[in-house]
Amino acid sequence: MKTLFVSDLDGTLLTRHEAVSAYSTEHLNRLIERGMAFTYATARSVGSALRALRGLNVRLPAIFYNGGLIFDVVTREILRYIVFEEEQKRYVLSVLEEHGISPVVFGANSEREHLTWRVGEESVGVKRYLERRKDDPRMTPAHSDEELLQGSVFYFKCIGPRGQLESAWNILKMDARFICIFHQETYQNDFWMEISPKEATKANAARFLKEQLGFDQLVCFGDSANDSDLFDVCDEKYAVKNADDWLKEKATGVIGYCEEDGVAKWLDEHAGV
């Protein structure tokens, strides 16, 4: 049986310092060198993920933006890209604005990817998020809704207090055109809401990779709401000890904490290479 191992990043493979530990890097690289098929599925962008994984030699295509993009980090080839229709992205923004939410919008035009936000309307959480990325070449401040929604849009990220985001989530989660994930941020007390087109899920992306790369089964690792659909399609699924309790109930088993190299230690014992 050819097995593809897929790990979430934040709260699962990464430590609280938003990096892979030296132990995990060493052990995973050794397993990959021996032939283990390993990749990751994350809400992060390509650049953000690669910075966090510096030193880890993943050779297979990976899943970004919660399934909105499948990208081969070796050949730099886009394998799949899913975007909102024009009417859909405008509707999402209208619901958010009705609830006083100013999102970060991820998209692309013919020249490059961009990350846009309305200047002067940032929440405290969004300001913190942008500050950590101030040198990112995708950063594109907007002064109007037209600038905010420019080009092809594939992902909305909202950061703020629970009550404000939850009111919009209760509307958008009922719309069959979208995937709307709501959860507490891994490294802060803020809550996040992430909105994508309905086809853009970690589950769909993982199944795509399984079929395209010729694997027989999927084994995954995760910790929170944006891993739930991935757990639904994997043959085995493991929650780290710091995962949400309800995700642990869906899991085949519970492994060690992200801070204690739970994924790497499990693979050391079970990957079979």
N, C-alpha and C positions, 0 to 999 in steps of 0.2 A: 504494500500500500504506500503510494507516494503522498506524503503529508505536507501541507503548507501551514506553517505556524504564523499567526497574525497577532501582533500586540498593539493595543492602545499605547499612547505615550504618556500624557500628563496623568499623574496619579497611579500609573501602572508600571511602565518601564522607567520613567524619569523620576528623579528624586525631587525634593522640594526646591532644590536649586535649579530646576528646569534643565537637567543634564542627566546623561547616563553615567553611573558610577564607574570608577576605574575597574572594579571587580566585574561588573556586568559587561563592560566593553571587552575586557580580556577574554572572558569565558564565552561570550556570544561570538566574537570573532573566531575563536578556535573552533567552535561548533560549525559556523558557516564555512570555514576553510575545509572542514571534514565532509561537508556536503549537506548540512541542514538547510532546508528551504525556509527562510525567515524574512518577514517583512512587517510593515506596521500600517495601522489605520488611525488617522488623527484628524482633529478639527483644525490643526495648524496648516499654514501655507507651506509650500515647498521650502522657501528660504528659512522660515522659522524652525521647521522640523530639522533641516540639515544642520543648523547651528546647534540645536539641542543634542543632536546625535553625532557631533564631531568626534571622529575616531572610530565610529562603528561602521564596519564595512558591509552594509546591506547592498546586495547586488541585484535584487529583484525589484520590479515596479512596486510602488507604494501608493497608499490611498490618502488623499488630502481633503480638507474642507468637508469632513464627515461623509465622503463619498462623491463629492462634486467633481473631483479631479482624480484620475489615475495617471501617474507620471512615472516614467522610467528614469531614475536618478543617475543611471550610468550612461544611457544613450541620449538623455535629455529629450525623449520623445513623449508627447502627450498621447495616451492610449484612449482616454475617454474624458469628455468635458460636458457637464450638464448645466444649462443656464435657464433662468426664468424667461417666460414670454414677456413681452413689453407690458401688457395689461396686468400681468401678475405682479411684477416688481413694483408697479405704481400702486396697486391695491395694498400690498404689504406695507409700503411706506405710509399710506394713508391711515391704516389701522394703528401703526406705531405712533404717528404724530397725534392722533386723537387721544392717545394715552400719555402724551408728553415725553415720548421716548425718541431720542435722537440716535440712530444706529451707526455702526461702522459697516460700510458696504464694500464687498469684495467683487471685483469684476475685471474685465479686460477689454481692450480695443484692438485694432489691427497691429498696434505697435508694441503694447506691453500690458502686463497686469497692473491694476491699481487698487489702492485701499483708500476709500474716500469717507469723509465725515463732514458734518456741518460745523464750520468754525463758529465758536462762541456758544454752542449748544451742547457741549460735551458734559456728560455726567462725571462725577468724581472717578468712577471706575474706568470710564472711557479715557479720561485724561491719563490715568495711570497706565492703561494699556498702550496708548499712543506714545507716552514718554519712553517706554521700554523699546520702542521701535523707531525712534526719531531719525535714525540713520538709514532706515529702510527705503530703497529707491522707489518703492511702490506708493509711498505716502503722497496723497493728492488731496489737499484741503479743498472743500467745496463751499460755495456761498449761495447756492440755490439748489432746489430739488433736481433741476435738470443736470447740473454738474454732479450731484450726488449719485444719480442713476445713469450716468453716462455709459455708453457701450453695452457689452453683455455683462449682466449681473448674475452671479451664481450663489451668493451667500450673504446673509445679513447677520451681524453679531450685535447684540444689545447687552449692556452691562449696567446694573443699577440695583436699587433696593427691591426686595422680593415682591412687595405688594404692587408696585407700579408695573413690573414686568409680568406678573402673574395675571393681571387684568387683561393685557393684550394676548397673552398665551392662551387664555380661556376662549378667545375668539379664533385665533389662527390655528390652534390644534384641531379644531373641528372642520377645517377646510381641507378636503381631500386632495387639493392640488399641491399641498405643502407638507414637508416634514418640519415640525416645530419642537425643538428640544429645550427643556427648561431645567436648570440645575444650579447648585451652588458652585461658585468658582473654586478651583482646586487650591489656589494659593492665597486667597483673600476671603473676606466675608461677603463680598458682592455676590449677586445672582447673575447668571448668564441666560440669555435666550438666543438660540441659533435657528435660523430659518433657511431652508433649502427647498428646491423643487422636489416633488415627491419621489422621483427616481434616484435622487442623490442620497443614498444611504450607504453606511458601511457594509450592510448585508449585501446589497446589490453589487457593490464594488468587489467584495471578497468572492462572491460567486463568479463574477466576471473573470477575476484572476485565476480562480480554480479551473475554469473551463479553458481559458486562453493558454494557460501554462501547463495544462494536462495533469493536474493533481487529482487524487482519489478522495481525499478528505481534508477538512479544515479543522484546525485547533486554534482557539483564540484566547486572549487574555484581556481583562478590562476591569473598570472600577466604578463606572457611573452611567448616567442616563444615555449618553450618546454611544454606549456600547451594547445597549439592550437589543437592538435589532440584529447586530452582529452575532450575539449569543443565540438568537433564534435560528440561525442557518448553519451554525458550526456543529460538527460531529461531537466535539468535546469543547467545553468552555470553562475557563478557570478565572475566578475572581480573586484579586489580591485581598489580603486581610483587611486593608483599609477601605475596601469597596462599600458601596451602599448595601444595606442589609437585604433589600428586596432583590438586588442583582445576585447576591450570594445564593439566594433561594433558587435562581434559575441555573446556577452553575453546576457543572459536573463535580467540581471540588473547589476548595478554597486554599490558596497558596500563601506564601509569605508576603510581608509588607513591601510596598514599592521602595521604602527606605532601606530594606534589608535584602535587595536583589532577588525578590521572590520569583520573577519570571526566569532569570538566568539560572537560578538554582534548580527550578523545576525542569528546565530544558536540559541542564547538565545530567539530570537523573533519568529523564524520560524520552529525550529526542531520538535516541537510538542510532547515533552516529559516532 
